[in-house]
Amino acid sequence: SKTGKDERSTILYARVSSRSQKADLEQQVQFLKSRYPEAEIIKDIGSGLNFRRKGLQSLLDRVLGGTCKYIVVAHKDRLCRFGFDLISWLCCKFKTKILVLDEKNLSPEQEMVEDVLAVIHVFSCRLYGLRKYKNKIIEDNDLPRISK
């Protein structure tokens, strides 16, 4: 700007995996807002592995457009489960800083254990979802049956 003051936004980002966690989403928002009351908020409901979340894409559009100074998240994994370093690098290129309010100082071993547990959790949720879907198909009497 002409005044030399940085006019870019601080954006708070909150995410939960499913609609059943809506209360947790609101807790994240309250926590973030308590620290940055004037900041804009972007919320998402979706998997941390899904990079097609509307909120995340909107946030990255703002970064690439040069209008975002800070991204504030409660926890690192709220932004994404994997690829945080890539998003961080991208933000750095556009002079956007990511602030993680609940930063854990983990050893490389602890970080790897958390990553492995996150992968196991995601795949076990998918497996559970597939089983549930399979059972719904089996129980659906309106579907035609294929006789052998």
PLY file of the C-alpha trace (Angstrom):
ply
format ascii 1.0
element vertex 148
property float x
property float y
property float z
element edge 147
property int vertex1
property int vertex2
end_header
0.00 0.00 0.00
0.96 3.67 -0.31
1.35 4.03 3.47
3.83 1.15 3.58
1.47 -0.74 5.93
0.80 -4.39 5.11
-2.92 -4.56 4.26
-3.04 -8.34 3.81
-5.46 -10.44 5.87
-5.08 -12.79 8.79
-7.24 -15.84 8.09
-8.26 -18.36 10.72
-8.76 -21.87 9.37
-10.75 -24.57 11.20
-11.59 -28.09 9.99
-13.26 -31.26 11.22
-13.64 -34.55 9.37
-17.41 -35.01 9.60
-20.67 -33.22 10.33
-20.98 -35.17 13.59
-18.00 -33.13 14.86
-19.71 -29.76 14.34
-19.40 -28.95 18.07
-15.62 -29.48 17.82
-15.54 -27.18 14.78
-17.22 -24.42 16.80
-14.75 -24.97 19.67
-11.85 -24.54 17.23
-13.44 -21.35 15.88
-13.93 -19.94 19.42
-10.32 -20.81 20.33
-8.96 -19.11 17.20
-11.27 -16.08 17.55
-10.19 -15.64 21.20
-6.64 -15.04 19.95
-7.45 -13.12 16.74
-10.90 -11.51 17.18
-10.60 -9.29 14.08
-9.53 -12.07 11.71
-11.57 -13.65 8.96
-12.59 -17.30 9.43
-12.68 -20.14 6.90
-14.28 -23.43 8.01
-14.22 -26.86 6.39
-15.87 -30.20 7.02
-13.89 -32.94 5.30
-10.93 -35.29 5.46
-7.49 -33.88 6.12
-6.30 -35.98 3.19
-8.71 -34.30 0.76
-7.10 -31.28 -0.89
-10.33 -30.46 -2.78
-12.03 -29.01 0.31
-13.73 -25.72 -0.63
-12.33 -23.84 2.35
-8.76 -25.03 1.78
-8.93 -24.13 -1.91
-10.35 -20.71 -1.07
-7.54 -20.21 1.47
-4.86 -21.22 -1.05
-6.43 -18.92 -3.68
-5.98 -16.07 -1.21
-2.35 -17.05 -0.60
-1.61 -17.27 -4.35
-3.42 -13.97 -4.88
-1.09 -12.31 -2.38
-3.90 -11.13 -0.07
-3.13 -13.32 2.96
-0.43 -12.42 5.50
-1.15 -15.06 8.15
-2.97 -18.38 8.26
-3.81 -19.35 11.84
-4.74 -22.95 12.76
-5.35 -24.58 16.15
-3.36 -27.70 15.20
-1.08 -28.51 12.26
-3.31 -31.40 11.12
-6.33 -29.09 10.77
-4.77 -27.68 7.59
-3.92 -31.12 6.18
-2.90 -34.59 7.37
0.00 -34.84 4.94
1.68 -32.26 2.76
1.95 -29.57 5.45
5.55 -28.91 4.41
4.44 -28.36 0.80
1.68 -25.93 1.82
4.13 -24.21 4.16
6.71 -23.85 1.36
4.06 -22.46 -0.99
2.92 -19.96 1.64
6.51 -18.89 2.21
6.92 -18.19 -1.53
3.93 -15.81 -1.31
5.11 -14.27 1.98
2.32 -15.85 4.02
3.16 -17.18 7.48
1.35 -20.17 9.02
0.80 -19.85 12.77
0.03 -23.10 14.61
-1.33 -22.23 18.05
-0.99 -25.69 19.60
2.46 -26.58 18.26
3.86 -29.83 19.63
7.63 -30.12 19.67
7.97 -33.73 18.56
11.10 -35.69 17.80
11.37 -37.05 14.23
10.48 -40.50 15.62
7.37 -39.19 17.42
6.34 -37.30 14.29
6.67 -40.48 12.20
4.60 -42.46 14.73
1.86 -39.79 14.56
1.94 -39.91 10.74
1.65 -43.72 10.70
-1.23 -43.60 13.21
-2.97 -40.96 11.07
-2.69 -43.19 7.97
-4.02 -46.21 9.89
-6.91 -44.11 11.22
-7.86 -42.83 7.77
-7.82 -46.27 6.19
-9.71 -47.90 9.07
-12.41 -45.20 8.68
-12.60 -45.91 4.95
-12.84 -49.65 5.58
-15.62 -49.10 8.13
-17.43 -46.87 5.60
-17.14 -49.52 2.89
-18.49 -52.22 5.23
-21.42 -50.01 6.17
-22.11 -49.35 2.47
-21.86 -53.07 1.62
-24.34 -53.94 4.38
-26.78 -51.29 3.12
-26.62 -52.86 -0.36
-27.21 -56.35 1.09
-30.17 -55.09 3.15
-31.75 -53.11 0.25
-34.70 -55.21 -0.96
-35.36 -52.84 -3.88
-32.13 -53.84 -5.61
-32.40 -56.66 -8.16
-30.71 -59.90 -7.09
-28.37 -61.71 -9.40
-28.86 -65.45 -9.23
-25.90 -67.69 -9.90
0 1
1 2
2 3
3 4
4 5
5 6
6 7
7 8
8 9
9 10
10 11
11 12
12 13
13 14
14 15
15 16
16 17
17 18
18 19
19 20
20 21
21 22
22 23
23 24
24 25
25 26
26 27
27 28
28 29
29 30
30 31
31 32
32 33
33 34
34 35
35 36
36 37
37 38
38 39
39 40
40 41
41 42
42 43
43 44
44 45
45 46
46 47
47 48
48 49
49 50
50 51
51 52
52 53
53 54
54 55
55 56
56 57
57 58
58 59
59 60
60 61
61 62
62 63
63 64
64 65
65 66
66 67
67 68
68 69
69 70
70 71
71 72
72 73
73 74
74 75
75 76
76 77
77 78
78 79
79 80
80 81
81 82
82 83
83 84
84 85
85 86
86 87
87 88
88 89
89 90
90 91
91 92
92 93
93 94
94 95
95 96
96 97
97 98
98 99
99 100
100 101
101 102
102 103
103 104
104 105
105 106
106 107
107 108
108 109
109 110
110 111
111 112
112 113
113 114
114 115
115 116
116 117
117 118
118 119
119 120
120 121
121 122
122 123
123 124
124 125
125 126
126 127
127 128
128 129
129 130
130 131
131 132
132 133
133 134
134 135
135 136
136 137
137 138
138 139
139 140
140 141
141 142
142 143
143 144
144 145
145 146
146 147
